[in-house]
Amino acid sequence: MENNEPKKLVEKEKIVAEKLNGRFAMLGFIALIGAYLTTGQIIPGFI
């Protein structure tokens, strides 16, 4: 079975931006877990 669809090229800048965005999202999630474990609140200082 052949794949007749043309190959899509993605700019290198978009790949780098998506990787960076994912890393910052993971960092934010780790910070959320750390804040919850130390204070018991999801957003410290806000109920």
Residue pairs with C-beta under 8 A, 6 or more apart in sequence:
32 42
35 41
35 42
35 43
35 44
36 42
41 47
